[in-house]
Amino acid sequence: MVNFYIPACGDRLILEKDWEFDLYLEYRNTDFAKALDLLPKDDSGHYEKGGGYSAMLLKRPTVTFPKR
């Protein structure tokens, strides 16, 4: 059995070490990617909702959340 914690809205997590992950640039992550300056701030056709991805969106940039 694996223990798995699912945080509730409003919970705060404190990282014990840097957390690094690959961010899939698809439409559900576009607001997050824009906030990290990984995508243009405007909706200039760089992604299409529903799976019509451009070559740029097939990339998976590595994102790091620093320990705090």
MIDOSE-1310 file (N, C-alpha, C; in nm, 2 decimals, decimal comma, always signed):
residues 68
mvnf	+0,08/-0,12/+0,00/+0,00/+0,00/+0,00/+0,09/+0,12/+0,00; +0,05/+0,22/-0,08/+0,13/+0,35/-0,09/+0,05/+0,46/-0,03; +0,11/+0,54/+0,06/+0,05/+0,66/+0,12/+0,06/+0,77/+0,02; -0,04/+0,84/-0,01/-0,04/+0,95/-0,11/-0,13/+1,06/-0,05
yipa	-0,06/+1,18/-0,04/-0,13/+1,29/+0,02/-0,19/+1,38/-0,10; -0,31/+1,41/-0,10/-0,37/+1,50/-0,19/-0,41/+1,62/-0,12; -0,34/+1,74/-0,15/-0,37/+1,86/-0,07/-0,51/+1,92/-0,11; -0,57/+1,98/-0,01/-0,69/+2,05/-0,03/-0,66/+2,19/-0,08
cgdr	-0,76/+2,25/-0,14/-0,74/+2,39/-0,19/-0,70/+2,48/-0,07; -0,60/+2,56/-0,08/-0,55/+2,64/+0,02/-0,44/+2,59/+0,11; -0,42/+2,46/+0,10/-0,30/+2,40/+0,17/-0,17/+2,45/+0,12; -0,08/+2,47/+0,20/+0,06/+2,51/+0,16/+0,15/+2,40/+0,18
lile	+0,24/+2,38/+0,08/+0,34/+2,28/+0,09/+0,47/+2,34/+0,11; +0,56/+2,29/+0,19/+0,69/+2,34/+0,21/+0,79/+2,23/+0,16; +0,87/+2,27/+0,06/+0,96/+2,18/-0,01/+1,09/+2,16/+0,08; +1,13/+2,04/+0,10/+1,25/+2,01/+0,17/+1,38/+2,02/+0,08
kdwe	+1,35/+2,01/-0,05/+1,46/+2,02/-0,15/+1,40/+2,07/-0,28; +1,48/+2,12/-0,37/+1,43/+2,17/-0,50/+1,35/+2,06/-0,56; +1,25/+2,10/-0,63/+1,16/+2,00/-0,70/+1,17/+2,03/-0,85; +1,22/+1,94/-0,93/+1,24/+1,96/-1,07/+1,16/+1,87/-1,15
fdly	+1,09/+1,92/-1,25/+1,00/+1,83/-1,33/+0,99/+1,89/-1,48; +0,95/+1,80/-1,57/+0,93/+1,84/-1,71/+0,78/+1,89/-1,72; +0,77/+2,01/-1,77/+0,63/+2,06/-1,79/+0,58/+2,04/-1,93; +0,48/+1,96/-1,95/+0,42/+1,94/-2,08/+0,34/+2,06/-2,12
leyr	+0,38/+2,12/-2,23/+0,32/+2,25/-2,28/+0,20/+2,21/-2,36; +0,09/+2,19/-2,29/-0,04/+2,17/-2,36/-0,14/+2,26/-2,30; -0,26/+2,26/-2,36/-0,35/+2,37/-2,33/-0,39/+2,38/-2,18; -0,39/+2,27/-2,10/-0,43/+2,28/-1,96/-0,32/+2,34/-1,88
ntdf	-0,20/+2,35/-1,93/-0,09/+2,41/-1,86/-0,05/+2,55/-1,91; -0,12/+2,61/-2,01/-0,08/+2,73/-2,07/-0,07/+2,85/-1,97; -0,17/+2,87/-1,88/-0,16/+2,98/-1,79/-0,04/+2,97/-1,70; -0,01/+2,85/-1,65/+0,11/+2,83/-1,57/+0,23/+2,85/-1,65
akal	+0,24/+2,81/-1,77/+0,36/+2,83/-1,86/+0,38/+2,98/-1,89; +0,27/+3,05/-1,91/+0,28/+3,19/-1,93/+0,33/+3,26/-1,81; +0,28/+3,22/-1,69/+0,33/+3,29/-1,57/+0,48/+3,27/-1,55; +0,53/+3,16/-1,60/+0,68/+3,13/-1,59/+0,75/+3,18/-1,71
dllp	+0,69/+3,26/-1,80/+0,75/+3,32/-1,92/+0,80/+3,21/-2,01; +0,73/+3,10/-2,02/+0,77/+2,99/-2,11/+0,69/+3,00/-2,24; +0,58/+3,08/-2,24/+0,49/+3,10/-2,36/+0,47/+3,25/-2,37; +0,43/+3,30/-2,49/+0,39/+3,44/-2,50/+0,27/+3,47/-2,41
kdds	+0,27/+3,60/-2,37/+0,16/+3,64/-2,28/+0,03/+3,65/-2,36; +0,04/+3,68/-2,49/-0,09/+3,69/-2,57/-0,13/+3,55/-2,62; -0,25/+3,53/-2,67/-0,29/+3,41/-2,73/-0,28/+3,42/-2,88; -0,16/+3,42/-2,93/-0,13/+3,44/-3,07/-0,12/+3,32/-3,15
ghye	-0,20/+3,22/-3,11/-0,21/+3,10/-3,19/-0,10/+3,00/-3,17; -0,02/+3,01/-3,07/+0,09/+2,91/-3,04/+0,04/+2,78/-2,99; -0,09/+2,77/-2,95/-0,14/+2,65/-2,91/-0,29/+2,64/-2,95; -0,34/+2,53/-2,97/-0,48/+2,51/-3,00/-0,54/+2,42/-2,90
kggg	-0,65/+2,45/-2,84/-0,72/+2,37/-2,75/-0,77/+2,24/-2,82; -0,75/+2,13/-2,75/-0,80/+2,01/-2,81/-0,69/+1,92/-2,88; -0,57/+1,96/-2,88/-0,46/+1,87/-2,92/-0,39/+1,91/-3,05; -0,42/+2,03/-3,11/-0,35/+2,07/-3,23/-0,22/+2,14/-3,19
ysam	-0,12/+2,07/-3,15/+0,00/+2,14/-3,09/+0,10/+2,18/-3,20; +0,16/+2,29/-3,18/+0,27/+2,34/-3,27/+0,40/+2,27/-3,22; +0,50/+2,28/-3,30/+0,63/+2,22/-3,27/+0,68/+2,27/-3,14; +0,66/+2,40/-3,11/+0,70/+2,46/-2,98/+0,64/+2,39/-2,86
llkr	+0,52/+2,35/-2,87/+0,45/+2,30/-2,76/+0,48/+2,15/-2,74; +0,55/+2,09/-2,83/+0,60/+1,95/-2,81/+0,72/+1,94/-2,72; +0,78/+2,06/-2,69/+0,90/+2,06/-2,60/+0,85/+2,05/-2,46; +0,93/+2,00/-2,38/+0,90/+1,99/-2,23/+1,01/+2,06/-2,15
ptvt	+1,00/+2,18/-2,13/+1,10/+2,25/-2,05/+1,10/+2,20/-1,91; +1,22/+2,20/-1,85/+1,24/+2,16/-1,71/+1,21/+2,28/-1,62; +1,13/+2,26/-1,53/+1,09/+2,37/-1,43/+1,14/+2,33/-1,29; +1,19/+2,42/-1,22/+1,24/+2,39/-1,08/+1,17/+2,48/-0,98
fpkr	+1,10/+2,42/-0,89/+1,05/+2,49/-0,77/+1,16/+2,49/-0,66; +1,21/+2,60/-0,62/+1,31/+2,60/-0,52/+1,26/+2,57/-0,38; +1,35/+2,51/-0,31/+1,32/+2,48/-0,16/+1,30/+2,61/-0,09; +1,21/+2,62/+0,00/+1,18/+2,74/+0,07/+1,18/+2,71/+0,22
